[in-house]
């Protein structure tokens, strides 16, 4: 216990002491002493045996999650799993989640994932996993409850805005295939691009599909579908925005240290030569998706159709730790060309088109948002 406590206190001091004013340092040291006293009381008095390692992990995670919903601690096991997930294939339910006001919230289900197929939607609040109530648990604890072997079943119960009763979904865990870019030609004259994430290869894949479309002389209009895209790499959002812009600012970021503030600008050359373009968005469009949608909207380069986006206007870095774990830490905030931050407000569509039924599914006959976009382009 003593060794674990010392490790935590060192972590706490490194994290905060360099940025604390001298008049506040005494108060910080008092809080650290208090924390040590509480841990000692738990160790001596708590009725059951205490897993000291889990307590320390929870304490570190608590420090990070008190900052914002996106900062968190990853144990060595969780960090290893995250690295596997970014390779493009992993086992699970296929949902991106965050913590909001102490409740686990679905940012978006991944396209064609087990969660997507049963009807889990962006904005759902997870209240129960199997028979375990989620309220009061950390995001890491909730994610741990959702993990399990491929092929095993899990039940999640959610609350959905506008629906009186809670909804329960039985989901079979499966291998999640993350295909970043999908394309098709609609009605012979519309080039449709569906972007499901922003990974290392997304911009190359988008460029490849646009090049194919341009060889077809009948294609005069384009749809970029960013619905249920939770984001990803900032660099990819910048490159993909640049494909459709001829000049001007794409996005800027502001950090704690002013010398780290940055701005990115479009290079000359619009890949689709100014052809009419619609961007589809919804509440599941977050982070990098909002950069692309917001930039194109600010430059009046595209018509945004659908629903307001998630509102995640911050950038996180994964910082490895000596124990082979890592922390995910918010290091900057990004701003659209207009100077606006989309944190907590999102990007609003030019034309609002809500999902028209509980049976709504992307890219099916129930997809009234896509249908509206097609009709708009065809006059």
C-alpha positions in Angstrom: 0.0 0.0 0.0 2.8 2.4 0.9 4.6 2.0 -2.4 1.3 2.5 -4.3 0.5 5.6 -2.3 4.0 7.1 -3.0 3.5 6.4 -6.7 0.2 8.2 -6.8 1.4 11.2 -4.8 4.3 11.5 -7.2 1.9 11.4 -10.2 -0.3 14.0 -8.5 2.6 16.3 -7.8 4.0 16.0 -11.3 0.6 16.7 -12.8 -0.2 19.8 -10.9 2.7 21.3 -9.0 4.3 23.0 -12.0 1.2 25.0 -12.7 0.1 25.9 -9.1 0.7 29.4 -7.8 2.8 29.6 -4.7 -0.1 30.8 -2.5 -2.1 27.7 -3.5 0.7 25.1 -3.0 0.0 24.7 0.7 -3.6 23.9 0.0 -2.6 21.3 -2.6 -0.2 19.6 -0.1 -2.9 19.6 2.5 -5.2 17.8 0.0 -2.5 15.3 -0.8 -2.0 14.6 3.0 -5.8 14.2 3.3 -5.8 11.7 0.4 -3.1 9.7 2.1 -5.1 9.7 5.3 -8.2 8.5 3.6 -6.4 5.6 1.9 -4.8 4.6 5.2 -8.3 4.6 6.8 -9.7 2.4 4.0 -6.8 0.0 4.3 -7.3 -0.4 8.1 -11.0 -0.1 8.5 -12.8 -1.2 5.4 -14.9 -4.3 6.0 -13.6 -6.3 3.0 -10.1 -6.9 1.6 -9.1 -4.1 -0.7 -7.5 -4.4 -4.1 -4.9 -1.7 -3.7 -4.0 -1.6 -7.3 -7.6 -1.0 -8.4 -8.0 1.8 -5.9 -4.9 3.6 -7.2 -6.1 3.1 -10.8 -9.5 4.6 -9.9 -7.8 7.5 -8.1 -5.7 8.4 -11.1 -8.7 8.0 -13.4 -10.7 10.2 -11.1 -8.1 13.0 -11.3 -8.2 12.9 -15.1 -12.0 12.5 -15.5 -12.5 15.5 -13.2 -10.9 17.6 -16.0 -13.4 16.8 -18.8 -15.3 13.8 -20.3 -12.5 12.8 -22.7 -9.4 12.6 -20.4 -8.9 9.2 -18.8 -6.3 6.7 -17.6 -5.7 3.5 -19.5 -4.2 0.6 -17.6 -1.6 -1.4 -19.5 -4.3 -3.9 -20.6 -6.6 -1.1 -21.8 -3.8 0.7 -23.7 -2.9 -2.6 -25.5 -6.5 -3.1 -26.5 -6.7 0.5 -27.8 -3.7 -0.1 -29.9 -5.3 -3.2 -31.3 -8.5 -1.3 -32.1 -6.7 1.4 -34.2 -5.4 -1.4 -36.5 -8.9 -1.6 -37.9 -10.2 -4.9 -36.5 -11.2 -5.7 -32.9 -13.9 -7.6 -30.9 -16.7 -5.8 -29.2 -20.2 -4.1 -29.5 -19.1 -1.4 -31.9 -20.0 1.8 -30.0 -18.1 4.9 -29.2 -19.0 6.2 -25.7 -18.2 9.1 -23.4 -19.2 10.3 -19.9 -21.8 13.1 -19.5 -22.9 14.3 -16.1 -22.0 10.9 -14.6 -23.9 8.9 -17.2 -22.4 6.8 -20.0 -23.5 8.3 -23.4 -23.3 6.8 -26.8 -21.4 9.1 -29.2 -22.2 6.8 -32.1 -22.5 3.2 -33.1 -20.0 2.0 -35.7 -21.5 1.3 -39.1 -22.7 -2.3 -39.5 -21.5 -3.2 -35.9 -23.5 -5.5 -33.6 -24.8 -2.4 -31.7 -25.8 -0.6 -35.0 -27.7 -3.7 -36.3 -29.9 -4.0 -33.2 -30.8 -0.3 -33.1 -28.5 1.5 -30.6 -28.4 5.2 -31.6 -26.1 8.2 -31.1 -27.3 10.1 -28.0 -28.6 7.0 -26.1 -27.7 6.9 -22.4 -26.6 3.5 -21.1 -28.2 2.9 -17.7 -27.7 -0.8 -17.2 -25.3 -3.5 -18.6 -26.7 -6.9 -18.0 -28.0 -6.6 -14.4 -25.5 -4.0 -13.3 -26.6 -0.4 -12.9 -24.1 2.0 -14.6 -25.0 5.1 -12.7 -22.1 6.0 -10.4 -19.5 3.9 -12.3 -16.6 5.5 -14.2 -16.3 5.3 -17.9 -13.5 2.8 -17.7 -15.6 0.6 -15.4 -18.6 0.7 -17.8 -16.3 -0.1 -20.8 -14.9 -3.1 -18.8 -18.4 -4.4 -18.2 -19.1 -4.3 -21.9 -16.0 -6.3 -22.8 -16.2 -10.0 -23.4 -15.3 -12.8 -25.7 -16.4 -12.7 -29.4 -19.6 -14.6 -29.7 -20.9 -14.0 -26.2 -24.1 -12.1 -25.5 -24.7 -8.9 -23.5 -27.8 -6.9 -22.7 -27.6 -3.1 -22.5 -30.5 -0.9 -21.3 -30.7 2.7 -22.6 -32.7 5.8 -22.1 -33.5 7.7 -25.3 -34.6 11.3 -25.6 -38.2 11.4 -26.7 -38.9 7.8 -25.7 -40.8 7.3 -22.4 -39.7 3.8 -21.6 -36.2 2.4 -21.4 -35.0 0.2 -24.2 -33.1 -3.1 -23.8 -31.0 -4.5 -26.6 -29.4 -8.0 -26.6 -26.1 -7.8 -28.5 -23.7 -10.5 -29.6 -20.1 -9.4 -29.4 -18.3 -9.8 -32.7 -15.2 -8.8 -34.6 -15.6 -5.2 -35.6 -14.4 -4.4 -39.1 -13.7 -0.6 -39.4 -14.0 0.3 -43.1 -13.2 4.0 -43.3 -14.6 4.9 -46.7 -17.5 3.6 -48.8 -18.6 4.9 -52.1 -21.3 4.5 -54.8 -22.9 6.3 -57.7 -26.5 7.3 -57.0 -29.0 8.0 -59.9 -26.0 8.0 -62.3 -25.1 11.6 -61.5 -24.3 11.7 -57.7 -21.0 10.6 -56.3 -21.7 9.4 -52.8 -18.9 9.1 -50.2 -19.5 7.7 -46.7 -16.7 8.4 -44.3 -17.0 6.4 -41.0 -13.8 7.4 -39.3 -10.6 9.4 -39.7 -7.8 6.9 -39.6 -4.3 7.0 -41.1 -5.5 5.9 -44.6 -8.8 7.9 -44.8 -7.6 10.8 -46.9 -5.8 8.5 -49.4 -9.0 6.4 -49.7 -11.2 9.5 -50.2 -8.8 10.9 -52.8 -8.9 7.6 -54.6 -12.7 7.5 -54.7 -13.0 11.1 -55.9 -10.5 10.3 -58.7 -12.7 7.5 -59.8 -15.8 9.7 -59.7 -14.1 12.3 -61.9 -13.6 9.8 -64.7 -17.4 9.5 -64.9 -18.5 12.5 -66.9 -22.2 12.1 -65.8 -21.3 12.8 -62.1 -22.1 16.5 -61.4 -23.1 16.4 -57.7 -21.5 15.0 -54.5 -22.7 13.8 -51.1 -20.2 13.5 -48.3 -21.9 11.4 -45.5 -20.3 12.1 -42.0 -23.2 10.8 -40.0 -22.3 8.6 -37.0 -18.6 9.4 -37.6 -17.0 9.9 -34.2 -13.9 11.5 -35.6 -10.2 10.4 -35.4 -7.0 12.0 -36.6 -6.9 15.8 -36.9 -4.4 15.6 -39.7 -6.9 13.5 -41.8 -9.7 16.0 -41.2 -7.5 18.8 -42.5 -6.4 16.9 -45.6 -10.0 15.9 -46.5 -11.3 19.4 -45.9 -8.6 20.6 -48.3 -9.8 18.4 -51.1 -12.9 20.5 -51.4 -11.5 24.0 -50.7 -9.5 26.3 -52.9 -8.1 28.6 -50.2 -8.7 29.9 -46.7 -8.4 28.7 -43.2 -9.5 25.2 -42.4 -9.2 25.0 -38.6 -7.1 26.4 -35.8 -6.1 25.0 -32.4 -5.3 26.8 -29.2 -3.3 25.2 -26.3 -2.2 26.2 -22.9 1.1 27.5 -24.3 0.6 30.2 -26.9 3.6 29.1 -29.0 1.8 25.8 -29.6 -1.2 27.5 -31.2 -1.6 26.6 -34.8 -3.6 27.4 -38.0 -4.1 25.3 -41.1 -4.9 26.6 -44.5 -6.2 25.1 -47.7 -3.9 24.7 -50.7 -5.1 25.9 -54.1 -7.1 23.3 -56.0 -10.7 21.9 -55.3 -10.7 18.3 -56.4 -14.3 18.4 -57.5 -13.9 21.8 -59.3 -16.6 23.6 -57.3 -19.4 21.1 -58.1 -22.5 21.1 -55.9 -21.9 19.3 -52.6 -24.1 18.2 -49.7 -22.6 17.1 -46.3 -24.9 14.8 -44.2 -24.5 15.2 -40.4 -26.2 14.0 -37.2 -25.6 13.9 -33.5 -23.2 11.0 -34.0 -20.9 13.3 -36.1 -18.1 14.3 -33.7 -14.6 15.8 -33.5 -12.8 15.5 -36.8 -16.2 15.2 -38.6 -17.2 18.6 -37.1 -14.0 20.1 -38.4 -14.8 19.1 -41.9 -18.5 20.0 -41.8 -17.8 23.3 -40.0 -15.0 24.3 -42.3 -17.0 23.6 -45.5 -20.0 25.4 -44.0 -18.0 28.5 -43.0 -16.6 28.8 -46.5 -20.1 28.2 -48.0 -18.6 25.3 -50.0 -21.3 22.8 -49.0 -24.9 22.6 -47.9 -25.2 20.8 -44.5 -28.2 18.6 -44.2 -29.4 16.5 -41.2 -29.1 17.3 -37.5 -26.8 19.2 -35.2 -23.5 17.5 -34.5 -22.2 16.2 -31.1 -20.1 19.2 -30.0 -16.6 17.8 -29.3 -14.3 20.7 -29.8 -11.1 19.4 -28.2 -8.0 17.5 -29.2 -6.7 14.6 -27.1 -3.2 13.1 -27.1 -2.3 9.6 -25.9 0.7 9.9 -23.6 2.4 6.6 -22.7 3.4 5.9 -19.1 6.3 4.0 -17.5 3.9 1.2 -16.4 3.1 0.5 -20.1 -0.3 2.2 -19.6 -1.2 5.6 -20.9 -3.3 8.7 -20.3 -5.6 10.3 -22.8 -5.4 14.0 -22.1 -7.0 17.0 -23.7 -4.2 19.2 -24.9 -5.9 21.8 -27.1 -9.2 23.1 -28.4 -10.0 23.7 -32.0 -11.8 26.6 -33.7 -13.6 26.9 -37.0 -12.6 29.5 -39.6 -15.3 31.8 -38.2 -13.5 31.7 -34.9 -16.3 29.7 -33.3 -15.7 26.8 -30.9 -18.2 23.9 -31.4 -17.7 22.6 -27.8 -21.0 21.5 -26.4 -23.0 23.2 -29.2 -21.9 21.3 -32.3 -22.3 22.4 -35.9 -25.9 23.2 -37.0 -27.1 22.0 -40.4 -28.2 24.5 -43.1 -31.3 22.4 -43.6 -32.6 20.4 -40.6 -33.9 17.0 -41.4 -34.6 14.8 -38.4 -34.8 11.0 -38.5 -38.4 10.3 -39.3 -39.0 7.0 -37.4 -37.7 4.6 -34.8 -37.0 2.2 -37.7 -34.5 4.7 -39.2 -31.3 3.1 -40.4 -28.5 4.7 -42.4 -28.3 3.9 -46.1 -31.6 1.9 -46.2 -35.0 2.7 -47.5 -35.8 4.3 -44.1 -33.0 6.8 -44.5 -35.1 10.0 -45.1 -32.1 12.3 -44.7 -30.2 10.7 -47.6 -33.4 10.7 -49.6 -33.9 14.4 -49.0 -30.3 15.1 -50.1 -30.8 13.2 -53.3 -34.0 15.0 -54.1 -32.4 18.4 -53.3 -29.5 17.7 -55.8 -31.9 16.5 -58.5 -34.1 19.5 -58.2 
